Amino acid sequence: MHRGRALPSNHVMHLLGTAVAGLALCHAAPGFAQDGAATGTGTVEQPEGENPTDLPAPDQPGEEPVVIASEDDLPAPTPEFNAAGERQISFAADILSYDSDGETTTAEGDVVLQSGDRSLRANKVTWNQRTGLITATGNVRFVDENGNQLFTERVELTDEFEAGEMEDLLLALRQGGRLAANRGIRESDGTVALEEAAYSACAVTTPEGCDKEPSWRITADRVTYDPAEARVSFTGAYLEVFGQRLIPLPGLSVRTDGGAVGGFLVPDVRFSKSNGIEVSGSYYLRLADNKDLTLSGYVFSKTTPMVSAQWRHLTGKGAYQITGYVFANGKFQFSPNWSLTSSLRLATDKTFLRRYDISRDDRLRSHLSVERIDADSYLAVEGWATQTLRLNQDQDTVPVALPLIDYRRRIADPVLDGQLDLQLNTMAVTRNIGQDTQRAFARAEWSRRAITGMGQVFTLTGMVRGDVYHSDDNLENPNAYYRGEEGWQTRGVALAAADVEWPFVGSVAGFDQVFTPRVQLVATPEIKNLAIPNEDARAIDLEDSNLFALNRFPGYDRVEDGARVTYGFDWKLRRPGVEIFTTLGQSYRLDADRDIFPDGTGLSERVSDFVGRTEVRYRDFLKVAHRYRLDKDNFAVRRNEFDATVGTSRTYAEIGYLRLNRNIDTVEDLQDREELRAAVRVAFANYWSVFGSGVFNLTDSEEDPTFGSDGFQPIRTRLGVAYQDDCLEMGATWRRDYISAGDARRGDTFQLYFSLKNLGFR
């Protein structure tokens, strides 16, 4: 104990977990006589339905304080405590007595005093009219003008209703956190100075209302609480976790409103195969309410040290942040219509982020966008750049898209009872080595949606578009399918579509059901697609999400031409707590096969493959989703994707499986793959949990000749144990990476992490 002095056995050691009988919800609160017939001068009747002695436990951080009484709740004061004729103190009590010799007024038995927005409850209150001193004893609860609640056995107040000296006390702050001490004094400005004290931002009761020890607390010789700055400052402080004193904390101060305080952050410790033992620490500088700087240092036993910095700034128009790798992003709203969004991501070399375990991305994208949005129009001027982190890819072959301009306008007045949308778009794609492409197009689309008297949902669509393209160095594109013809190219596109959905509603086996068949007809004249360079419409694959799309290519550079009929159905079953949804469909081309669709996409022949999706939900406990594509000829599964989650938010298991079996030779963007992902977390002992996860490549050489795997290749596995409650998080993690990339070597990584709420050095 500090300086040989014993801290209070109840308040400081338990932070009122069991200190004041009747305050925790697990304890019964004393009753109060409601009949107004108590003896003694000054007896008053309590308002009907109110019981001012039924006090709950101290409020949790961020909760509104319990209002003990308001001026409207109290009867006319009998009598009034007058302070120099200025402040009036209303009161209610069971018994009131007056000692004329000592000029002392005493109120006893469930005493409630109120003056403005301050109130006090106690078993006994004595007012000395000579000195103006008010003394409250026995289960005292004082609420100040800031909503802070003071619990003590004895407190002295002035006749201005200002709390003064206190003993064996607890201060529950409205903004969060609790302070307990042997002794204390409250100054007239609201500042509270405590001796032999303890502080914690942790809850001291469970959700069921029973007492519990705080996960961490700060014990100190002296503590000062400044409500104006929402700051608690400590002298001679130590950190205790689960009752064990760990480290001294000189110069510590914390904010009680959740705001940040400048100082050192909790260090991070890990061990990895590439870097050896790693110790990292950060220093946080709060430069103003709207700007801060975090400086970080990393020391490794197997490689050179590293430093980084993060700057954050909130301006009147928006916010941005910069991290020194360089990662930066920001968003600014200049007016209700105009905004700017930016993101810059750069690394000094291809393995830097992976080597230091900062990120495992294989490419870094930078983006700049200026947007204007109103009720009827949208304008975006954008630029995109990518830094490749793939070891076998040359940065000079990676494109830059700048500028990309997109303008859209919706005609306010209906045209033929339908909606008319206009679009202008242009983009330039350049490479240091490789093909350069520029494009521009104008598009007009009209659509009308109506519901017939029999319940069919009928949608008509018409679209016309004119394109202009220019490209250079086309022969440097290694994929002839994407090159197009060099020089200037033009293209005209027209489209007409009719779509009919007919929902049928009924019930089956206790389920409400909606069965919705759907048929769509789309017709587009033949287009010289292969003469146009393809920069943004490469990753084509038939899925349930694009089955009924007017253009099943993902971008603008390819347009599906010809005439086709698409048909399918949605079926939804629902009952309380259970929901099942399934969709299935296929398309049929009315004219000859189209060579713009590569084999393996499910669309290369006249009749497409079948695609579908099924989802099952059971309350918040089970969610299963299955997506698939079946070969139209033999029903072989060409795409099989399964994701499932079962459990609660604390104990759960997740599994994901994907297999792409396109039955073609390997080509760009259409490789066969098989992958398994799994994760599990098991909670125990209220706040503890163990967890594990893994990603496994199941692709073998038969599925992709470029792979040398035998069909089971772990990518990454992870195991750990964690503790997390309302104010403390800590744990240990083991991770194993099975693939090396440059100087980012495969191997094990061990990490210990520890974080506290509302802590930092001043």
C-alpha positions in Angstrom: 0.0 0.0 0.0 1.1 3.5 -0.7 3.4 5.1 2.0 2.3 2.5 4.5 -1.3 3.7 4.5 -4.1 1.2 4.1 -6.6 1.9 1.3 -10.2 1.7 2.3 -11.3 -1.9 2.3 -14.6 -1.5 0.6 -14.7 1.5 -1.8 -11.2 1.4 -3.2 -10.7 -2.3 -3.3 -14.1 -3.0 -4.9 -15.0 0.4 -6.3 -18.4 0.0 -4.8 -18.9 -3.5 -6.1 -20.1 -4.5 -2.6 -19.5 -1.3 -0.7 -22.8 0.3 -0.1 -25.6 -2.1 0.9 -28.7 -1.6 -1.1 -27.0 0.2 -4.0 -26.3 -2.8 -6.2 -29.3 -4.4 -8.0 -28.7 -7.7 -6.3 -29.5 -6.1 -2.9 -32.9 -5.1 -1.7 -33.5 -1.3 -1.3 -35.1 -0.1 1.9 -38.8 0.8 1.8 -40.3 4.2 2.4 -43.5 5.1 4.3 -46.0 6.5 1.7 -48.9 7.4 4.0 -47.4 10.7 5.0 -48.2 10.0 8.7 -44.7 9.9 10.0 -44.2 11.8 13.2 -42.2 15.0 13.7 -42.2 18.5 12.3 -41.6 18.8 8.6 -43.1 15.5 7.6 -44.2 15.5 4.0 -46.2 13.2 1.7 -44.3 11.7 -1.2 -45.8 11.9 -4.7 -47.9 9.0 -5.6 -45.9 6.1 -7.2 -42.6 7.6 -6.3 -40.2 6.0 -3.8 -37.0 8.2 -3.6 -35.2 5.6 -1.5 -35.3 2.9 -4.1 -31.8 3.7 -5.5 -30.2 1.5 -8.2 -26.6 0.8 -8.5 -24.3 3.6 -9.7 -25.1 4.3 -13.4 -23.0 2.7 -16.0 -20.7 4.9 -18.0 -22.6 7.0 -20.5 -26.0 6.4 -18.9 -28.2 9.2 -17.6 -28.0 9.6 -13.8 -31.0 8.6 -11.8 -33.0 11.6 -10.9 -33.6 11.5 -7.2 -36.1 14.4 -7.1 -37.0 17.5 -8.9 -38.5 20.7 -7.7 -41.9 19.6 -9.1 -41.7 16.3 -7.2 -41.2 18.0 -3.9 -43.9 19.7 -1.8 -43.7 23.2 -0.7 -40.6 23.4 1.5 -41.3 23.0 5.2 -39.3 24.9 6.2 -36.8 26.4 3.7 -33.1 26.4 4.2 -32.2 30.0 3.2 -28.6 30.9 2.3 -28.2 34.7 2.8 -31.6 35.2 1.3 -30.3 33.9 -2.1 -30.4 30.1 -2.5 -33.4 28.1 -1.3 -33.1 24.4 -0.4 -36.3 22.4 -0.6 -36.4 19.3 1.5 -38.6 16.3 2.6 -38.0 14.1 5.6 -39.8 11.7 8.0 -38.8 13.7 11.1 -37.8 17.3 11.5 -36.6 18.9 14.8 -35.2 22.2 15.8 -32.8 23.0 18.7 -33.3 26.7 19.5 -30.3 26.9 21.8 -27.8 25.6 19.3 -29.7 27.1 16.4 -29.6 23.7 14.7 -32.2 22.1 12.5 -32.1 18.3 12.1 -34.0 16.2 9.5 -34.0 12.5 9.8 -35.4 9.4 8.0 -35.2 9.4 4.2 -34.1 13.0 3.9 -34.2 14.6 0.4 -32.8 18.0 -0.2 -32.8 19.9 -3.5 -31.5 23.2 -4.7 -31.8 23.9 -8.4 -30.1 21.0 -10.3 -28.4 19.6 -7.2 -29.9 17.1 -4.9 -29.0 15.1 -1.8 -30.3 12.1 0.0 -29.2 10.9 3.4 -30.5 9.2 6.6 -29.8 12.4 8.6 -29.1 16.0 7.7 -28.1 18.7 10.3 -28.0 22.5 9.5 -26.2 24.8 11.8 -27.7 28.3 11.2 -24.8 30.0 13.0 -22.0 28.6 10.8 -24.1 27.8 7.7 -22.7 24.3 7.7 -24.9 21.4 6.5 -23.8 17.9 7.5 -25.3 14.8 5.9 -24.7 11.3 7.3 -25.7 7.8 6.6 -26.1 6.4 3.0 -25.4 9.8 1.5 -26.0 10.3 -2.2 -25.2 13.8 -3.6 -25.9 14.7 -7.3 -24.2 17.8 -8.6 -25.1 20.1 -11.4 -23.1 18.0 -13.9 -24.9 14.8 -13.1 -22.1 13.2 -11.2 -23.2 11.1 -8.2 -21.3 11.1 -4.9 -21.9 8.2 -2.5 -20.4 8.5 1.0 -21.2 8.1 4.7 -20.6 11.7 5.6 -20.3 14.9 3.7 -20.2 18.6 4.7 -22.0 21.2 2.6 -22.1 25.0 2.8 -25.3 26.9 2.9 -24.7 27.5 -0.8 -25.3 23.7 -1.2 -21.6 23.2 -2.1 -20.2 19.8 -1.0 -17.0 20.0 1.0 -15.1 17.4 3.0 -16.0 13.7 2.6 -14.9 10.4 4.0 -15.1 6.8 2.6 -16.6 7.9 -0.6 -17.4 6.9 -4.2 -17.8 9.3 -7.1 -19.8 7.9 -10.1 -19.1 10.2 -13.0 -21.9 10.8 -15.5 -19.5 10.7 -18.4 -18.2 7.3 -17.4 -15.9 5.9 -14.7 -15.8 5.7 -10.9 -13.5 7.1 -8.3 -13.4 5.8 -4.7 -11.3 7.2 -1.8 -10.7 7.3 1.9 -11.0 11.1 2.0 -11.8 13.9 -0.3 -13.0 17.4 -0.7 -15.1 19.1 -3.4 -14.2 22.7 -4.3 -16.7 25.4 -5.2 -15.8 25.1 -8.9 -16.7 21.4 -8.9 -13.1 20.1 -8.7 -12.8 17.0 -6.5 -9.5 16.2 -4.8 -9.2 12.7 -3.3 -6.6 10.9 -1.2 -5.8 7.2 -1.2 -8.0 6.7 -4.2 -8.8 4.3 -7.0 -10.3 4.8 -10.5 -11.8 2.5 -13.1 -13.9 2.9 -16.2 -15.2 -0.7 -15.8 -18.6 -1.7 -14.8 -18.9 -3.0 -11.2 -22.1 -4.9 -11.8 -23.1 -7.6 -14.3 -26.0 -7.1 -16.7 -28.1 -9.1 -14.2 -27.2 -6.5 -11.5 -24.8 -8.5 -9.4 -21.5 -7.3 -8.1 -18.3 -8.0 -10.0 -14.7 -6.9 -9.7 -13.5 -4.4 -12.3 -11.0 -5.8 -14.7 -8.5 -3.0 -14.2 -8.2 0.0 -12.0 -5.7 2.7 -11.1 -4.7 3.1 -7.5 -3.0 6.4 -6.5 -2.0 8.5 -3.5 -3.9 11.5 -4.8 -6.5 11.9 -7.6 -8.0 15.2 -8.9 -11.1 15.2 -11.0 -11.7 18.4 -13.1 -15.3 18.3 -14.5 -14.7 21.3 -16.8 -12.0 19.4 -18.7 -13.6 15.9 -18.1 -10.1 14.9 -16.9 -8.9 12.7 -14.0 -5.2 13.3 -12.9 -3.2 10.9 -10.8 -0.2 11.2 -8.4 1.7 8.1 -7.4 -0.4 5.9 -9.6 -0.1 2.1 -10.3 -2.0 -0.1 -12.8 -3.8 -3.1 -11.4 -5.2 -5.8 -13.6 -7.4 -8.5 -12.0 -6.3 -7.3 -8.6 -2.6 -7.6 -9.4 -0.4 -4.5 -9.4 1.6 -4.4 -12.6 3.4 -1.2 -13.5 3.8 2.4 -12.1 2.1 5.1 -14.2 3.8 8.4 -13.5 2.1 11.5 -14.9 -1.1 9.7 -15.8 -4.3 11.4 -16.7 -7.4 10.1 -18.4 -10.5 11.6 -19.9 -13.9 10.6 -18.6 -15.9 11.5 -21.8 -14.2 9.0 -24.1 -12.0 11.7 -25.6 -8.3 11.0 -26.2 -5.4 12.1 -24.0 -1.9 12.5 -25.3 0.7 9.9 -24.1 2.2 6.5 -24.6 -0.1 3.7 -25.9 0.1 0.1 -24.7 3.1 -1.6 -26.3 2.6 -4.6 -28.7 4.8 -7.7 -28.6 5.1 -10.4 -31.3 7.5 -13.0 -32.7 7.7 -13.9 -36.4 9.9 -16.1 -38.6 10.8 -13.1 -40.8 11.5 -10.5 -38.1 12.2 -12.4 -34.9 11.1 -10.7 -31.7 9.2 -7.5 -32.4 8.4 -4.8 -29.8 6.4 -1.8 -31.0 5.2 1.3 -29.1 3.4 4.5 -30.0 3.1 8.0 -28.6 -0.1 9.9 -29.2 -0.1 13.7 -29.5 -3.5 15.4 -29.2 -2.7 18.7 -30.9 -6.2 20.1 -30.8 -9.8 18.8 -30.6 -9.7 18.3 -34.4 -6.2 17.1 -35.1 -3.7 14.5 -33.7 -0.5 12.7 -34.5 0.6 9.2 -33.6 4.3 8.3 -33.7 5.2 4.7 -33.7 8.5 2.8 -33.4 9.2 -0.9 -34.2 12.3 -2.8 -33.0 13.1 -6.3 -34.4 15.7 -8.8 -33.5 16.2 -10.0 -37.1 15.9 -6.9 -39.2 16.3 -3.1 -39.2 14.0 -1.0 -37.0 11.1 0.9 -38.5 9.2 4.1 -37.6 5.9 5.4 -38.8 3.6 8.3 -38.2 -0.2 8.8 -38.6 -1.7 12.3 -38.9 -5.4 12.9 -38.6 -7.2 16.2 -39.2 -10.9 17.0 -39.0 -11.7 20.3 -40.9 -14.8 22.3 -41.3 -15.4 20.7 -44.7 -14.3 17.1 -44.1 -11.5 14.9 -42.7 -8.3 13.2 -43.9 -5.5 11.1 -42.5 -2.0 10.2 -43.6 0.1 7.2 -42.5 3.7 7.2 -43.4 4.1 4.1 -45.6 2.3 6.0 -47.5 -1.4 5.4 -46.8 -3.7 8.4 -46.9 -7.4 9.0 -47.4 -9.9 11.8 -46.9 -13.3 13.1 -47.7 -14.5 16.7 -47.9 -18.0 18.0 -48.4 -17.7 21.5 -49.9 -21.5 22.0 -50.2 -24.6 19.8 -50.1 -23.9 18.8 -53.7 -20.1 18.9 -54.1 -17.6 16.5 -52.4 -14.1 15.2 -52.8 -12.9 11.7 -51.9 -9.3 10.6 -52.1 -7.2 7.6 -51.2 -3.4 7.2 -51.7 -1.6 3.9 -51.1 2.1 3.5 -51.9 4.9 1.2 -50.6 8.6 1.5 -51.1 8.9 -2.0 -52.5 6.7 -5.1 -53.2 7.4 -7.0 -50.0 7.6 -4.2 -47.5 4.0 -4.4 -46.2 4.0 -8.2 -46.1 7.5 -8.4 -44.5 6.4 -6.1 -41.6 3.0 -7.7 -41.4 1.2 -4.4 -42.2 -0.9 -5.7 -45.1 -1.2 -8.8 -47.2 -2.7 -7.0 -50.3 -1.2 -7.9 -53.6 -1.9 -4.5 -55.1 -2.4 -1.0 -53.7 -5.0 1.2 -55.3 -5.0 5.0 -55.2 -8.1 7.0 -56.1 -9.3 10.6 -56.5 -12.9 11.5 -57.1 -14.8 14.8 -57.3 -18.6 14.3 -57.2 -21.6 16.5 -57.6 -25.0 14.9 -56.6 -28.5 16.4 -56.7 -32.0 15.1 -57.0 -31.8 14.5 -60.7 -28.1 14.4 -61.7 -24.7 12.9 -60.9 -21.3 14.0 -62.0 -18.0 12.2 -61.1 -14.5 13.1 -62.2 -12.1 10.4 -61.1 -8.6 9.0 -61.4 -7.3 5.5 -60.5 -3.7 4.2 -60.2 -2.5 0.8 -59.0 0.8 -0.3 -57.5 1.4 -4.0 -58.1 2.9 -6.0 -55.3 3.0 -9.2 -57.3 6.6 -10.3 -57.7 6.2 -11.5 -61.3 4.4 -8.4 -62.6 6.1 -5.4 -64.1 4.8 -2.1 -62.7 5.2 -0.4 -66.2 2.5 -2.8 -67.6 -0.1 -1.7 -64.9 -2.6 0.8 -66.3 -3.5 4.2 -64.9 -7.1 5.4 -65.5 -7.2 9.2 -65.7 -9.5 10.9 -66.3 -12.7 9.0 -65.9 -15.7 11.3 -66.2 -19.2 10.1 -65.7 -22.3 12.3 -66.0 -25.9 11.0 -65.5 -29.2 12.9 -65.6 -32.7 11.7 -64.9 -35.5 13.6 -66.7 -37.8 14.9 -64.1 -41.0 14.7 -66.1 -42.2 11.2 -67.1 -41.7 10.3 -70.8 -44.6 8.1 -72.1 -45.3 7.3 -68.4 -41.8 6.0 -68.0 -38.4 7.1 -66.7 -35.7 8.5 -68.9 -32.0 8.4 -67.9 -29.1 10.0 -69.8 -25.4 9.3 -69.5 -22.1 10.7 -70.8 -18.9 8.8 -70.1 -15.3 9.1 -71.0 -12.1 7.3 -69.8 -8.4 7.2 -70.7 -6.2 4.2 -69.8 -2.4 4.6 -70.2 0.5 2.3 -69.6 4.3 2.9 -69.7 4.6 -0.4 -71.5 1.6 -1.7 -73.3 -1.7 -0.7 -74.9 -3.2 2.8 -74.4 -7.0 3.2 -74.8 -9.4 6.2 -74.8 -13.2 6.0 -75.0 -16.3 8.1 -74.9 -19.9 7.2 -75.2 -23.4 8.7 -74.8 -26.4 6.7 -73.6 -30.1 7.1 -73.2 -32.3 4.6 -71.4 -36.1 4.6 -71.0 -38.0 2.2 -68.7 -41.5 1.8 -67.5 -42.6 -0.5 -64.7 -46.3 -1.3 -64.2 -48.4 -3.8 -62.2 -51.3 -5.3 -64.1 -54.7 -6.1 -62.6 -53.7 -9.8 -62.2 -50.6 -8.9 -60.3 -47.9 -9.3 -62.9 -45.0 -6.9 -62.6 -44.3 -5.7 -66.2 -41.1 -3.8 -67.1 -40.3 -2.3 -70.6 -36.8 -1.0 -71.4 -35.3 0.7 -74.4 -31.7 1.9 -74.7 -29.5 3.5 -77.4 -25.8 4.2 -77.1 -23.0 5.6 -79.3 -19.3 4.8 -78.6 -16.0 6.2 -79.9 -12.7 4.4 -79.1 -9.1 5.1 -79.9 -6.2 2.8 -79.0 -2.4 2.5 -79.6 0.2 -0.2 -79.3 -2.5 -2.9 -79.5 0.0 -5.6 -80.4 1.7 -5.2 -77.1 -1.4 -6.6 -75.4 -0.5 -10.3 -74.8 -4.2 -11.4 -75.0 -5.5 -11.0 -78.5 -9.1 -11.4 -77.2 -8.8 -8.1 -75.4 -6.8 -6.0 -77.9 -9.4 -4.7 -80.4 -8.3 -2.9 -83.5 -5.7 -0.1 -83.4 -6.7 3.5 -84.1 -10.2 5.0 -84.2 -13.3 2.7 -83.8 -17.0 3.6 -83.5 -19.9 1.5 -82.3 -23.7 1.9 -82.1 -25.7 -0.1 -79.6 -29.5 -0.4 -79.3 -31.4 -2.6 -76.9 -35.1 -3.5 -76.2 -36.2 -5.6 -73.3 -39.5 -6.8 -71.8 -39.5 -8.4 -68.3 -42.5 -10.1 -66.6 -42.6 -11.3 -62.9 -45.8 -12.9 -61.5 -45.8 -13.4 -57.7 -48.1 -16.1 -56.3 -48.7 -15.8 -52.5 -50.0 -18.7 -50.4 -49.0 -21.1 -47.5 -47.5 -24.5 -47.3 -46.7 -26.7 -44.3 -47.1 -23.7 -41.9 -44.9 -21.4 -44.1 -46.0 -18.3 -45.8 -44.7 -18.6 -49.4 -44.2 -16.3 -52.4 -43.4 -18.1 -55.7 -42.4 -15.7 -58.5 -41.7 -17.0 -62.0 -39.9 -14.6 -64.3 -39.4 -14.3 -68.0 -37.2 -11.7 -69.8 -36.7 -11.0 -73.5 -33.7 -8.9 -74.6 -32.9 -8.0 -78.2 -29.8 -6.2 -79.4 -28.6 -5.9 -83.1 -25.3 -7.4 -83.9 -22.3 -5.4 -82.7 -18.7 -5.4 -83.7 -17.5 -6.2 -80.2 -14.1 -7.7 -81.0 -13.0 -4.5 -82.8 -13.3 -2.6 -79.6 -10.5 -2.8 -76.9 -11.7 -4.4 -73.7 -10.3 -2.8 -70.5 -13.2 -3.1 -68.0 -15.4 -6.1 -69.0 -13.0 -9.0 -68.7 -14.2 -11.0 -65.7 -17.3 -12.5 -67.2 -19.0 -15.5 -65.5 -22.7 -16.4 -65.4 -24.0 -16.1 -61.9 -27.4 -15.7 -60.2 -26.6 -12.0 -59.7 -26.3 -11.2 -63.4 -28.6 -13.8 -64.9 -31.3 -11.1 -65.7 -28.9 -8.2 -66.3 -29.5 -6.3 -69.6 -25.7 -6.7 -70.3 -24.1 -9.6 -68.5 -20.6 -8.2 -69.0 -19.4 -6.3 -65.9 -18.3 -3.1 -67.7 -18.9 -1.0 -70.8 -16.4 -2.3 -73.3 -18.3 -5.4 -74.2 -22.0 -5.5 -74.9 -24.0 -8.8 -75.3 -25.7 -8.7 -78.6 -28.3 -10.9 -80.3 -31.7 -11.9 -78.9 -32.2 -14.1 -75.8 -34.9 -15.3 -73.5 -34.1 -15.7 -69.8 -36.4 -17.6 -67.5 -36.4 -18.6 -63.9 -38.1 -18.3 -60.6 -37.7 -17.0 -57.0 -39.3 -18.9 -54.1 -39.4 -17.6 -50.6 -40.8 -19.5 -47.6 -41.1 -17.7 -44.3 -42.4 -18.4 -40.8 -41.4 -16.8 -37.4 -37.7 -17.3 -37.0 -37.2 -19.2 -40.2 -36.7 -18.0 -43.8 -35.8 -20.0 -46.9 -35.1 -18.4 -50.3 -34.1 -20.1 -53.6 -33.7 -18.9 -57.1 -32.9 -20.8 -60.3 -32.7 -19.8 -63.9 -31.3 -20.2 -67.4 -31.2 -18.3 -70.7 -31.7 -19.3 -74.3 -30.2 -17.5 -77.3 -32.5 -17.1 -80.3 -29.8 -16.7 -82.9 -26.4 -18.3 -83.4 -23.8 -18.8 -80.7 -21.8 -15.7 -79.9 -18.0 -15.8 -79.9 -17.6 -12.9 -77.5 -18.1 -15.3 -74.6 -15.1 -17.5 -73.8 -15.7 -21.2 -73.1 -16.2 -21.9 -69.4 -18.3 -18.8 -68.7 -21.6 -20.7 -69.0 -22.7 -18.4 -71.8 -20.7 -19.5 -74.8 -23.3 -21.8 -76.3 -26.9 -21.2 -77.4 -28.4 -22.6 -74.2 -26.7 -21.4 -71.0 -25.9 -23.3 -67.9 -28.3 -23.3 -65.0 -27.5 -20.9 -62.2 -29.1 -20.7 -58.8 -28.8 -19.7 -55.1 -30.4 -21.0 -51.9 -30.3 -19.3 -48.6 -31.6 -20.6 -45.2 -31.8 -18.5 -42.1 -32.9 -19.7 -38.6 -33.3 -16.7 -36.2 -29.8 -15.2 -35.5 -28.4 -18.7 -35.0 -28.0 -20.2 -38.5 -27.3 -18.8 -41.9 -26.5 -20.9 -44.9 -25.9 -19.7 -48.5 -25.3 -21.9 -51.5 -24.5 -20.6 -55.0 -24.0 -22.9 -58.0 -23.8 -23.3 -61.7 -24.8 -26.6 -63.4 -23.6 -27.7 -66.8 -26.6 -27.7 -69.2 -25.6 -31.0 -70.8 -24.8 -33.3 -67.9 -25.6 -31.2 -64.8 -22.0 -31.3 -63.7 -21.3 -28.7 -61.0 -19.2 -25.9 -62.7 -19.4 -23.5 -59.7 -20.0 -24.7 -56.2 -19.9 -22.0 -53.5 -21.0 -22.6 -49.9 -21.0 -20.3 -46.9 -22.4 -21.2 -43.5 -22.5 -19.5 -40.0 -23.9 -21.2 -37.0 -23.9 -20.0 -33.4 -24.2 -16.9 -31.3 -22.2 -13.7 -31.5 -19.8 -15.2 -28.9 -19.7 -18.9 -29.8 -19.9 -19.7 -33.5 -18.4 -21.6 -36.4 -18.0 -20.4 -40.0 -17.2 -22.4 -43.1 -16.7 -21.4 -46.7 -16.0 -23.6 -49.7 -15.5 -22.6 -53.4 -14.9 -24.8 -56.4 -14.7 -23.5 -60.0 -14.7 -26.4 -62.5 -15.1 -24.8 -65.9 -13.8 -27.8 -67.8 -11.6 -25.7 -70.2 -7.9 -25.1 -70.7 -6.6 -22.5 -68.2 -7.0 -18.9 -69.6 -6.7 -15.5 -68.0 -9.5 -14.6 -65.5 -11.0 -18.2 -65.9 -8.7 -20.4 -63.9 -10.2 -23.3 -62.0 -9.9 -23.0 -58.2 -10.9 -24.9 -55.1 -10.6 -23.3 -51.7 -11.7 -24.0 -48.1 -12.1 -21.4 -45.3 -13.0 -22.2 -41.7 -13.2 -20.3 -38.5 -14.5 -21.2 -35.0 -14.8 -19.3 -31.7 -15.8 -20.8 -28.4 -16.7 -18.6 -25.4 -16.3 -19.7 -21.8 -16.1 -18.2 -18.3 -18.1 -15.1 -19.2 -15.4 -13.1 -21.0 -12.9 -15.7 -22.3 -12.8 -17.3 -25.7 -10.6 -19.6 -27.8 -10.6 -19.3 -31.6 -9.0 -20.7 -34.7 -9.2 -20.2 -38.4 -7.6 -21.5 -41.6 -7.5 -21.0 -45.4 -6.6 -24.0 -47.5 -6.0 -24.2 -51.3 -7.5 -27.5 -52.6 -6.6 -26.9 -56.2 -4.5 -29.6 -57.8 -2.6 -29.9 -61.1 -5.5 -31.4 -62.9 -7.6 -28.3 -62.2 -4.8 -25.9 -63.0 -1.6 -27.1 -64.6 0.3 -24.0 -63.3 -0.2 -25.4 -59.7 2.2 -27.9 -58.3 0.0 -28.6 -55.3 -1.2 -32.1 -54.4 -4.7 -30.8 -53.7 -4.2 -29.7 -50.1 -2.0 -26.6 -49.5 -2.6 -24.6 -46.3 -2.3 -20.9 -46.9 -2.6 -19.6 -43.4 -3.8 -21.0 -40.0 -4.5 -19.1 -36.8 -5.1 -20.1 -33.2 -5.6 -17.9 -30.1 -7.1 -17.2 -26.7 -8.7 -13.8 -25.8 -10.4 -12.0 -23.0 -12.8 -9.1 -23.7 -15.2 -7.2 -21.4 -16.5 -3.7 -21.3 -13.1 -2.1 -20.7 -10.3 -4.6 -21.2 -9.2 -6.7 -24.2 -6.2 -9.0 -24.2 -5.1 -12.2 -25.8 -2.4 -14.3 -27.4 -2.4 -15.4 -31.1 -0.3 -17.9 -33.0 -0.4 -17.7 -36.8 1.4 -19.8 -39.4 2.0 -18.6 -43.0 2.8 -21.3 -45.5 3.8 -19.3 -48.5 6.9 -17.1 -48.9 7.0 -13.9 -51.0 10.4 -12.4 -51.4 11.8 -11.6 -48.0 8.5 -12.2 -46.4 9.2 -15.7 -45.3 6.8 -18.5 -44.4 6.7 -19.5 -40.7 5.1 -18.8 -37.4 4.1 -15.5 -35.8 3.2 -15.1 -32.1 1.5 -12.0 -30.8 0.5 -10.7 -27.4 -2.0 -7.8 -27.3 -3.4 -5.8 -24.5 -5.7 -2.7 -24.6 -7.4 -0.7 -21.9 -10.3 1.8 -22.2 -9.6 5.5 -21.4 -5.9 5.3 -20.5 -2.9 7.4 -21.7 0.0 9.4 -20.3 -0.2 13.2 -20.2 
